[in-house]
Amino acid sequence: FIYRRQSDSFICPEGEELKRRNFNKKRQQFEYMSSMKTCG
C-alpha cells in the first residue's frame, strides 16, 4: 500500500484508492476503506 499525502488516501496493490472513512476511538486511528471487489 502506498500513502498519498496530498489526498490523504492509500493506493492498494490493485491500484485502487482507499479513502479515509472513520476514526476508531478505541484504537485511536483513522480507518481507510475501499470496495472489497477491487482491493479485497
mmCIF entry with sequence, helices, sheets and N, C-alpha, C, O atoms, coordinates in Angstrom:
data_MODEL
# 
_entry.id   MODEL 
# 
_entity.id                         1 
_entity.type                       polymer 
_entity.pdbx_number_of_molecules   1 
# 
_entity_poly.entity_id                      1 
_entity_poly.type                           'polypeptide(L)' 
_entity_poly.nstd_linkage                   no 
_entity_poly.nstd_monomer                   no 
_entity_poly.pdbx_seq_one_letter_code       FIYRRQSDSFICPEGEELKRRNFNKKRQQFEYMSSMKTCG 
_entity_poly.pdbx_seq_one_letter_code_can   FIYRRQSDSFICPEGEELKRRNFNKKRQQFEYMSSMKTCG 
_entity_poly.pdbx_strand_id                 A 
# 
loop_
_entity_poly_seq.entity_id 
_entity_poly_seq.num 
_entity_poly_seq.mon_id 
_entity_poly_seq.hetero 
1 1  PHE n 
1 2  ILE n 
1 3  TYR n 
1 4  ARG n 
1 5  ARG n 
1 6  GLN n 
1 7  SER n 
1 8  ASP n 
1 9  SER n 
1 10 PHE n 
1 11 ILE n 
1 12 CYS n 
1 13 PRO n 
1 14 GLU n 
1 15 GLY n 
1 16 GLU n 
1 17 GLU n 
1 18 LEU n 
1 19 LYS n 
1 20 ARG n 
1 21 ARG n 
1 22 ASN n 
1 23 PHE n 
1 24 ASN n 
1 25 LYS n 
1 26 LYS n 
1 27 ARG n 
1 28 GLN n 
1 29 GLN n 
1 30 PHE n 
1 31 GLU n 
1 32 TYR n 
1 33 MET n 
1 34 SER n 
1 35 SER n 
1 36 MET n 
1 37 LYS n 
1 38 THR n 
1 39 CYS n 
1 40 GLY n 
# 
_struct_asym.id          A 
_struct_asym.entity_id   1 
# 
loop_
_struct_conf.conf_type_id 
_struct_conf.id 
_struct_conf.pdbx_PDB_helix_id 
_struct_conf.beg_label_comp_id 
_struct_conf.beg_label_asym_id 
_struct_conf.beg_label_seq_id 
_struct_conf.pdbx_beg_PDB_ins_code 
_struct_conf.end_label_comp_id 
_struct_conf.end_label_asym_id 
_struct_conf.end_label_seq_id 
_struct_conf.pdbx_end_PDB_ins_code 
_struct_conf.beg_auth_comp_id 
_struct_conf.beg_auth_asym_id 
_struct_conf.beg_auth_seq_id 
_struct_conf.end_auth_comp_id 
_struct_conf.end_auth_asym_id 
_struct_conf.end_auth_seq_id 
_struct_conf.pdbx_PDB_helix_class 
_struct_conf.details 
_struct_conf.pdbx_PDB_helix_length 
HELX_P HELX_P1 AA1 ARG A 5  ? SER A 7  ? ARG A 5  SER A 7  5 ? 3 
HELX_P HELX_P2 AA2 MET A 36 ? CYS A 39 ? MET A 36 CYS A 39 1 ? 4 
# 
_struct_conf_type.id          HELX_P 
_struct_conf_type.criteria    ? 
_struct_conf_type.reference   ? 
# 
_struct_sheet.id               AA1 
_struct_sheet.type             ? 
_struct_sheet.number_strands   4 
_struct_sheet.details          ? 
# 
loop_
_struct_sheet_order.sheet_id 
_struct_sheet_order.range_id_1 
_struct_sheet_order.range_id_2 
_struct_sheet_order.offset 
_struct_sheet_order.sense 
AA1 1 2 ? anti-parallel 
AA1 2 3 ? anti-parallel 
AA1 3 4 ? anti-parallel 
# 
loop_
_struct_sheet_range.sheet_id 
_struct_sheet_range.id 
_struct_sheet_range.beg_label_comp_id 
_struct_sheet_range.beg_label_asym_id 
_struct_sheet_range.beg_label_seq_id 
_struct_sheet_range.pdbx_beg_PDB_ins_code 
_struct_sheet_range.end_label_comp_id 
_struct_sheet_range.end_label_asym_id 
_struct_sheet_range.end_label_seq_id 
_struct_sheet_range.pdbx_end_PDB_ins_code 
_struct_sheet_range.beg_auth_comp_id 
_struct_sheet_range.beg_auth_asym_id 
_struct_sheet_range.beg_auth_seq_id 
_struct_sheet_range.end_auth_comp_id 
_struct_sheet_range.end_auth_asym_id 
_struct_sheet_range.end_auth_seq_id 
AA1 1 ILE A 2  ? ARG A 4  ? ILE A 2  ARG A 4  
AA1 2 SER A 9  ? ILE A 11 ? SER A 9  ILE A 11 
AA1 3 GLU A 17 ? ASN A 24 ? GLU A 17 ASN A 24 
AA1 4 GLN A 29 ? MET A 33 ? GLN A 29 MET A 33 
# 
loop_
_atom_site.group_PDB 
_atom_site.id 
_atom_site.type_symbol 
_atom_site.label_atom_id 
_atom_site.label_alt_id 
_atom_site.label_comp_id 
_atom_site.label_asym_id 
_atom_site.label_entity_id 
_atom_site.label_seq_id 
_atom_site.pdbx_PDB_ins_code 
_atom_site.Cartn_x 
_atom_site.Cartn_y 
_atom_site.Cartn_z 
_atom_site.occupancy 
_atom_site.B_iso_or_equiv 
_atom_site.pdbx_formal_charge 
_atom_site.auth_seq_id 
_atom_site.auth_comp_id 
_atom_site.auth_asym_id 
_atom_site.auth_atom_id 
_atom_site.pdbx_PDB_model_num 
ATOM 1   N N  . PHE A 1 1  ? 0.843   -1.180 0.000  1.00 0.00 ? 1  PHE A N  1 
ATOM 2   C CA . PHE A 1 1  ? 0.000   0.000  0.000  1.00 0.00 ? 1  PHE A CA 1 
ATOM 3   C C  . PHE A 1 1  ? 0.886   1.240  0.000  1.00 0.00 ? 1  PHE A C  1 
ATOM 4   O O  . PHE A 1 1  ? 1.920   1.290  0.666  1.00 0.00 ? 1  PHE A O  1 
ATOM 5   N N  . ILE A 1 2  ? 0.454   2.233  -0.762 1.00 0.00 ? 2  ILE A N  1 
ATOM 6   C CA . ILE A 1 2  ? 1.195   3.488  -0.865 1.00 0.00 ? 2  ILE A CA 1 
ATOM 7   C C  . ILE A 1 2  ? 0.307   4.607  -0.330 1.00 0.00 ? 2  ILE A C  1 
ATOM 8   O O  . ILE A 1 2  ? -0.849  4.746  -0.730 1.00 0.00 ? 2  ILE A O  1 
ATOM 9   N N  . TYR A 1 3  ? 0.874   5.410  0.592  1.00 0.00 ? 3  TYR A N  1 
ATOM 10  C CA . TYR A 1 3  ? 0.127   6.536  1.144  1.00 0.00 ? 3  TYR A CA 1 
ATOM 11  C C  . TYR A 1 3  ? 0.310   7.758  0.255  1.00 0.00 ? 3  TYR A C  1 
ATOM 12  O O  . TYR A 1 3  ? 1.429   8.080  -0.144 1.00 0.00 ? 3  TYR A O  1 
ATOM 13  N N  . ARG A 1 4  ? -0.797  8.439  -0.055 1.00 0.00 ? 4  ARG A N  1 
ATOM 14  C CA . ARG A 1 4  ? -0.771  9.671  -0.845 1.00 0.00 ? 4  ARG A CA 1 
ATOM 15  C C  . ARG A 1 4  ? -1.165  10.827 0.062  1.00 0.00 ? 4  ARG A C  1 
ATOM 16  O O  . ARG A 1 4  ? -2.341  11.019 0.372  1.00 0.00 ? 4  ARG A O  1 
ATOM 17  N N  . ARG A 1 5  ? -0.170  11.588 0.478  1.00 0.00 ? 5  ARG A N  1 
ATOM 18  C CA . ARG A 1 5  ? -0.388  12.668 1.436  1.00 0.00 ? 5  ARG A CA 1 
ATOM 19  C C  . ARG A 1 5  ? -1.328  13.754 0.904  1.00 0.00 ? 5  ARG A C  1 
ATOM 20  O O  . ARG A 1 5  ? -2.173  14.254 1.646  1.00 0.00 ? 5  ARG A O  1 
ATOM 21  N N  . GLN A 1 6  ? -1.190  14.118 -0.360 1.00 0.00 ? 6  GLN A N  1 
ATOM 22  C CA . GLN A 1 6  ? -1.993  15.210 -0.911 1.00 0.00 ? 6  GLN A CA 1 
ATOM 23  C C  . GLN A 1 6  ? -3.489  14.915 -0.889 1.00 0.00 ? 6  GLN A C  1 
ATOM 24  O O  . GLN A 1 6  ? -4.297  15.839 -0.799 1.00 0.00 ? 6  GLN A O  1 
ATOM 25  N N  . SER A 1 7  ? -3.868  13.637 -0.970 1.00 0.00 ? 7  SER A N  1 
ATOM 26  C CA . SER A 1 7  ? -5.296  13.283 -0.941 1.00 0.00 ? 7  SER A CA 1 
ATOM 27  C C  . SER A 1 7  ? -5.683  12.537 0.333  1.00 0.00 ? 7  SER A C  1 
ATOM 28  O O  . SER A 1 7  ? -6.840  12.146 0.490  1.00 0.00 ? 7  SER A O  1 
ATOM 29  N N  . ASP A 1 8  ? -4.722  12.334 1.255  1.00 0.00 ? 8  ASP A N  1 
ATOM 30  C CA . ASP A 1 8  ? -4.938  11.589 2.498  1.00 0.00 ? 8  ASP A CA 1 
ATOM 31  C C  . ASP A 1 8  ? -5.636  10.262 2.202  1.00 0.00 ? 8  ASP A C  1 
ATOM 32  O O  . ASP A 1 8  ? -6.701  9.962  2.742  1.00 0.00 ? 8  ASP A O  1 
ATOM 33  N N  . SER A 1 9  ? -5.005  9.483  1.332  1.00 0.00 ? 9  SER A N  1 
ATOM 34  C CA . SER A 1 9  ? -5.572  8.194  0.937  1.00 0.00 ? 9  SER A CA 1 
ATOM 35  C C  . SER A 1 9  ? -4.440  7.202  0.694  1.00 0.00 ? 9  SER A C  1 
ATOM 36  O O  . SER A 1 9  ? -3.266  7.572  0.657  1.00 0.00 ? 9  SER A O  1 
ATOM 37  N N  . PHE A 1 10 ? -4.811  5.943  0.532  1.00 0.00 ? 10 PHE A N  1 
ATOM 38  C CA . PHE A 1 10 ? -3.850  4.893  0.209  1.00 0.00 ? 10 PHE A CA 1 
ATOM 39  C C  . PHE A 1 10 ? -4.204  4.307  -1.147 1.00 0.00 ? 10 PHE A C  1 
ATOM 40  O O  . PHE A 1 10 ? -5.365  4.332  -1.556 1.00 0.00 ? 10 PHE A O  1 
ATOM 41  N N  . ILE A 1 11 ? -3.206  3.781  -1.842 1.00 0.00 ? 11 ILE A N  1 
ATOM 42  C CA . ILE A 1 11 ? -3.415  3.053  -3.084 1.00 0.00 ? 11 ILE A CA 1 
ATOM 43  C C  . ILE A 1 11 ? -3.086  1.595  -2.797 1.00 0.00 ? 11 ILE A C  1 
ATOM 44  O O  . ILE A 1 11 ? -1.983  1.279  -2.352 1.00 0.00 ? 11 ILE A O  1 
ATOM 45  N N  . CYS A 1 12 ? -4.041  0.708  -3.053 1.00 0.00 ? 12 CYS A N  1 
ATOM 46  C CA . CYS A 1 12 ? -3.833  -0.720 -2.799 1.00 0.00 ? 12 CYS A CA 1 
ATOM 47  C C  . CYS A 1 12 ? -3.029  -1.341 -3.944 1.00 0.00 ? 12 CYS A C  1 
ATOM 48  O O  . CYS A 1 12 ? -2.851  -0.702 -4.981 1.00 0.00 ? 12 CYS A O  1 
ATOM 49  N N  . PRO A 1 13 ? -2.541  -2.574 -3.777 1.00 0.00 ? 13 PRO A N  1 
ATOM 50  C CA . PRO A 1 13 ? -1.761  -3.230 -4.832 1.00 0.00 ? 13 PRO A CA 1 
ATOM 51  C C  . PRO A 1 13 ? -2.500  -3.349 -6.166 1.00 0.00 ? 13 PRO A C  1 
ATOM 52  O O  . PRO A 1 13 ? -1.867  -3.503 -7.211 1.00 0.00 ? 13 PRO A O  1 
ATOM 53  N N  . GLU A 1 14 ? -3.820  -3.279 -6.139 1.00 0.00 ? 14 GLU A N  1 
ATOM 54  C CA . GLU A 1 14 ? -4.605  -3.346 -7.377 1.00 0.00 ? 14 GLU A CA 1 
ATOM 55  C C  . GLU A 1 14 ? -4.752  -1.977 -8.044 1.00 0.00 ? 14 GLU A C  1 
ATOM 56  O O  . GLU A 1 14 ? -5.348  -1.863 -9.115 1.00 0.00 ? 14 GLU A O  1 
ATOM 57  N N  . GLY A 1 15 ? -4.196  -0.928 -7.395 1.00 0.00 ? 15 GLY A N  1 
ATOM 58  C CA . GLY A 1 15 ? -4.241  0.411  -7.974 1.00 0.00 ? 15 GLY A CA 1 
ATOM 59  C C  . GLY A 1 15 ? -5.457  1.230  -7.608 1.00 0.00 ? 15 GLY A C  1 
ATOM 60  O O  . GLY A 1 15 ? -5.648  2.323  -8.141 1.00 0.00 ? 15 GLY A O  1 
ATOM 61  N N  . GLU A 1 16 ? -6.286  0.724  -6.708 1.00 0.00 ? 16 GLU A N  1 
ATOM 62  C CA . GLU A 1 16 ? -7.499  1.439  -6.296 1.00 0.00 ? 16 GLU A CA 1 
ATOM 63  C C  . GLU A 1 16 ? -7.223  2.295  -5.061 1.00 0.00 ? 16 GLU A C  1 
ATOM 64  O O  . GLU A 1 16 ? -6.367  1.966  -4.239 1.00 0.00 ? 16 GLU A O  1 
ATOM 65  N N  . GLU A 1 17 ? -7.963  3.398  -4.945 1.00 0.00 ? 17 GLU A N  1 
ATOM 66  C CA . GLU A 1 17 ? -7.788  4.335  -3.846 1.00 0.00 ? 17 GLU A CA 1 
ATOM 67  C C  . GLU A 1 17 ? -8.639  3.946  -2.638 1.00 0.00 ? 17 GLU A C  1 
ATOM 68  O O  . GLU A 1 17 ? -9.825  3.644  -2.772 1.00 0.00 ? 17 GLU A O  1 
ATOM 69  N N  . LEU A 1 18 ? -8.018  3.957  -1.459 1.00 0.00 ? 18 LEU A N  1 
ATOM 70  C CA . LEU A 1 18 ? -8.734  3.755  -0.201 1.00 0.00 ? 18 LEU A CA 1 
ATOM 71  C C  . LEU A 1 18 ? -8.825  5.113  0.477  1.00 0.00 ? 18 LEU A C  1 
ATOM 72  O O  . LEU A 1 18 ? -7.804  5.714  0.810  1.00 0.00 ? 18 LEU A O  1 
ATOM 73  N N  . LYS A 1 19 ? -10.053 5.602  0.684  1.00 0.00 ? 19 LYS A N  1 
ATOM 74  C CA . LYS A 1 19 ? -10.259 6.912  1.278  1.00 0.00 ? 19 LYS A CA 1 
ATOM 75  C C  . LYS A 1 19 ? -10.527 6.790  2.771  1.00 0.00 ? 19 LYS A C  1 
ATOM 76  O O  . LYS A 1 19 ? -11.059 5.787  3.246  1.00 0.00 ? 19 LYS A O  1 
ATOM 77  N N  . ARG A 1 20 ? -10.142 7.842  3.502  1.00 0.00 ? 20 ARG A N  1 
ATOM 78  C CA . ARG A 1 20 ? -10.379 7.860  4.951  1.00 0.00 ? 20 ARG A CA 1 
ATOM 79  C C  . ARG A 1 20 ? -11.872 7.935  5.200  1.00 0.00 ? 20 ARG A C  1 
ATOM 80  O O  . ARG A 1 20 ? -12.553 8.803  4.655  1.00 0.00 ? 20 ARG A O  1 
ATOM 81  N N  . ARG A 1 21 ? -12.391 7.020  6.029  1.00 0.00 ? 21 ARG A N  1 
ATOM 82  C CA . ARG A 1 21 ? -13.831 6.929  6.270  1.00 0.00 ? 21 ARG A CA 1 
ATOM 83  C C  . ARG A 1 21 ? -14.231 7.180  7.717  1.00 0.00 ? 21 ARG A C  1 
ATOM 84  O O  . ARG A 1 21 ? -15.323 7.686  7.974  1.00 0.00 ? 21 ARG A O  1 
ATOM 85  N N  . ASN A 1 22 ? -13.365 6.836  8.665  1.00 0.00 ? 22 ASN A N  1 
ATOM 86  C CA . ASN A 1 22 ? -13.804 6.818  10.056 1.00 0.00 ? 22 ASN A CA 1 
ATOM 87  C C  . ASN A 1 22 ? -12.606 6.998  10.979 1.00 0.00 ? 22 ASN A C  1 
ATOM 88  O O  . ASN A 1 22 ? -11.467 6.749  10.585 1.00 0.00 ? 22 ASN A O  1 
ATOM 89  N N  . PHE A 1 23 ? -12.868 7.431  12.210 1.00 0.00 ? 23 PHE A N  1 
ATOM 90  C CA . PHE A 1 23 ? -11.839 7.458  13.246 1.00 0.00 ? 23 PHE A CA 1 
ATOM 91  C C  . PHE A 1 23 ? -12.238 6.460  14.314 1.00 0.00 ? 23 PHE A C  1 
ATOM 92  O O  . PHE A 1 23 ? -13.297 6.593  14.928 1.00 0.00 ? 23 PHE A O  1 
ATOM 93  N N  . ASN A 1 24 ? -11.403 5.466  14.540 1.00 0.00 ? 24 ASN A N  1 
ATOM 94  C CA . ASN A 1 24 ? -11.663 4.437  15.532 1.00 0.00 ? 24 ASN A CA 1 
ATOM 95  C C  . ASN A 1 24 ? -11.167 4.953  16.881 1.00 0.00 ? 24 ASN A C  1 
ATOM 96  O O  . ASN A 1 24 ? -9.961  5.014  17.121 1.00 0.00 ? 24 ASN A O  1 
ATOM 97  N N  . LYS A 1 25 ? -12.094 5.321  17.756 1.00 0.00 ? 25 LYS A N  1 
ATOM 98  C CA . LYS A 1 25 ? -11.729 5.886  19.056 1.00 0.00 ? 25 LYS A CA 1 
ATOM 99  C C  . LYS A 1 25 ? -10.986 4.884  19.929 1.00 0.00 ? 25 LYS A C  1 
ATOM 100 O O  . LYS A 1 25 ? -10.068 5.256  20.660 1.00 0.00 ? 25 LYS A O  1 
ATOM 101 N N  . LYS A 1 26 ? -11.372 3.632  19.858 1.00 0.00 ? 26 LYS A N  1 
ATOM 102 C CA . LYS A 1 26 ? -10.740 2.603  20.678 1.00 0.00 ? 26 LYS A CA 1 
ATOM 103 C C  . LYS A 1 26 ? -9.264  2.423  20.304 1.00 0.00 ? 26 LYS A C  1 
ATOM 104 O O  . LYS A 1 26 ? -8.405  2.303  21.178 1.00 0.00 ? 26 LYS A O  1 
ATOM 105 N N  . ARG A 1 27 ? -8.986  2.405  19.019 1.00 0.00 ? 27 ARG A N  1 
ATOM 106 C CA . ARG A 1 27 ? -7.610  2.225  18.531 1.00 0.00 ? 27 ARG A CA 1 
ATOM 107 C C  . ARG A 1 27 ? -6.867  3.544  18.350 1.00 0.00 ? 27 ARG A C  1 
ATOM 108 O O  . ARG A 1 27 ? -5.651  3.559  18.156 1.00 0.00 ? 27 ARG A O  1 
ATOM 109 N N  . GLN A 1 28 ? -7.611  4.658  18.416 1.00 0.00 ? 28 GLN A N  1 
ATOM 110 C CA . GLN A 1 28 ? -7.043  5.988  18.208 1.00 0.00 ? 28 GLN A CA 1 
ATOM 111 C C  . GLN A 1 28 ? -6.355  6.099  16.846 1.00 0.00 ? 28 GLN A C  1 
ATOM 112 O O  . GLN A 1 28 ? -5.221  6.566  16.739 1.00 0.00 ? 28 GLN A O  1 
ATOM 113 N N  . GLN A 1 29 ? -7.078  5.652  15.801 1.00 0.00 ? 29 GLN A N  1 
ATOM 114 C CA . GLN A 1 29 ? -6.522  5.733  14.454 1.00 0.00 ? 29 GLN A CA 1 
ATOM 115 C C  . GLN A 1 29 ? -7.632  5.881  13.418 1.00 0.00 ? 29 GLN A C  1 
ATOM 116 O O  . GLN A 1 29 ? -8.783  5.517  13.657 1.00 0.00 ? 29 GLN A O  1 
ATOM 117 N N  . PHE A 1 30 ? -7.257  6.422  12.270 1.00 0.00 ? 30 PHE A N  1 
ATOM 118 C CA . PHE A 1 30 ? -8.194  6.548  11.161 1.00 0.00 ? 30 PHE A CA 1 
ATOM 119 C C  . PHE A 1 30 ? -8.303  5.225  10.426 1.00 0.00 ? 30 PHE A C  1 
ATOM 120 O O  . PHE A 1 30 ? -7.355  4.440  10.388 1.00 0.00 ? 30 PHE A O  1 
ATOM 121 N N  . GLU A 1 31 ? -9.473  4.986  9.842  1.00 0.00 ? 31 GLU A N  1 
ATOM 122 C CA . GLU A 1 31 ? -9.704  3.783  9.037  1.00 0.00 ? 31 GLU A CA 1 
ATOM 123 C C  . GLU A 1 31 ? -9.935  4.211  7.595  1.00 0.00 ? 31 GLU A C  1 
ATOM 124 O O  . GLU A 1 31 ? -10.676 5.154  7.319  1.00 0.00 ? 31 GLU A O  1 
ATOM 125 N N  . TYR A 1 32 ? -9.295  3.509  6.698  1.00 0.00 ? 32 TYR A N  1 
ATOM 126 C CA . TYR A 1 32 ? -9.406  3.777  5.263  1.00 0.00 ? 32 TYR A CA 1 
ATOM 127 C C  . TYR A 1 32 ? -10.100 2.595  4.617  1.00 0.00 ? 32 TYR A C  1 
ATOM 128 O O  . TYR A 1 32 ? -9.822  1.445  4.957  1.00 0.00 ? 32 TYR A O  1 
ATOM 129 N N  . MET A 1 33 ? -11.010 2.874  3.680  1.00 0.00 ? 33 MET A N  1 
ATOM 130 C CA . MET A 1 33 ? -11.794 1.794  3.084  1.00 0.00 ? 33 MET A CA 1 
ATOM 131 C C  . MET A 1 33 ? -11.934 1.962  1.583  1.00 0.00 ? 33 MET A C  1 
ATOM 132 O O  . MET A 1 33 ? -11.874 3.064  1.039  1.00 0.00 ? 33 MET A O  1 
ATOM 133 N N  . SER A 1 34 ? -12.125 0.818  0.939  1.00 0.00 ? 34 SER A N  1 
ATOM 134 C CA . SER A 1 34 ? -12.425 0.750  -0.483 1.00 0.00 ? 34 SER A CA 1 
ATOM 135 C C  . SER A 1 34 ? -13.295 -0.473 -0.698 1.00 0.00 ? 34 SER A C  1 
ATOM 136 O O  . SER A 1 34 ? -13.570 -1.219 0.242  1.00 0.00 ? 34 SER A O  1 
ATOM 137 N N  . SER A 1 35 ? -13.718 -0.676 -1.901 1.00 0.00 ? 35 SER A N  1 
ATOM 138 C CA . SER A 1 35 ? -14.538 -1.834 -2.229 1.00 0.00 ? 35 SER A CA 1 
ATOM 139 C C  . SER A 1 35 ? -13.739 -3.125 -2.098 1.00 0.00 ? 35 SER A C  1 
ATOM 140 O O  . SER A 1 35 ? -12.590 -3.187 -2.537 1.00 0.00 ? 35 SER A O  1 
ATOM 141 N N  . MET A 1 36 ? -14.330 -4.154 -1.501 1.00 0.00 ? 36 MET A N  1 
ATOM 142 C CA . MET A 1 36 ? -13.647 -5.450 -1.392 1.00 0.00 ? 36 MET A CA 1 
ATOM 143 C C  . MET A 1 36 ? -13.438 -6.065 -2.769 1.00 0.00 ? 36 MET A C  1 
ATOM 144 O O  . MET A 1 36 ? -12.520 -6.861 -2.963 1.00 0.00 ? 36 MET A O  1 
ATOM 145 N N  . LYS A 1 37 ? -14.283 -5.700 -3.719 1.00 0.00 ? 37 LYS A N  1 
ATOM 146 C CA . LYS A 1 37 ? -14.138 -6.228 -5.078 1.00 0.00 ? 37 LYS A CA 1 
ATOM 147 C C  . LYS A 1 37 ? -12.837 -5.760 -5.721 1.00 0.00 ? 37 LYS A C  1 
ATOM 148 O O  . LYS A 1 37 ? -12.244 -6.475 -6.529 1.00 0.00 ? 37 LYS A O  1 
ATOM 149 N N  . THR A 1 38 ? -12.398 -4.557 -5.360 1.00 0.00 ? 38 THR A N  1 
ATOM 150 C CA . THR A 1 38 ? -11.211 -4.009 -6.003 1.00 0.00 ? 38 THR A CA 1 
ATOM 151 C C  . THR A 1 38 ? -9.931  -4.225 -5.210 1.00 0.00 ? 38 THR A C  1 
ATOM 152 O O  . THR A 1 38 ? -8.870  -4.420 -5.802 1.00 0.00 ? 38 THR A O  1 
ATOM 153 N N  . CYS A 1 39 ? -10.008 -4.196 -3.894 1.00 0.00 ? 39 CYS A N  1 
ATOM 154 C CA . CYS A 1 39 ? -8.793  -4.316 -3.072 1.00 0.00 ? 39 CYS A CA 1 
ATOM 155 C C  . CYS A 1 39 ? -8.838  -5.491 -2.102 1.00 0.00 ? 39 CYS A C  1 
ATOM 156 O O  . CYS A 1 39 ? -7.880  -5.704 -1.359 1.00 0.00 ? 39 CYS A O  1 
ATOM 157 N N  . GLY A 1 40 ? -9.907  -6.246 -2.090 1.00 0.00 ? 40 GLY A N  1 
ATOM 158 C CA . GLY A 1 40 ? -10.113 -7.302 -1.120 1.00 0.00 ? 40 GLY A CA 1 
ATOM 159 C C  . GLY A 1 40 ? -9.207  -8.444 -1.294 1.00 0.00 ? 40 GLY A C  1 
ATOM 160 O O  . GLY A 1 40 ? -9.277  -9.410 -0.534 1.00 0.00 ? 40 GLY A O  1 
# 
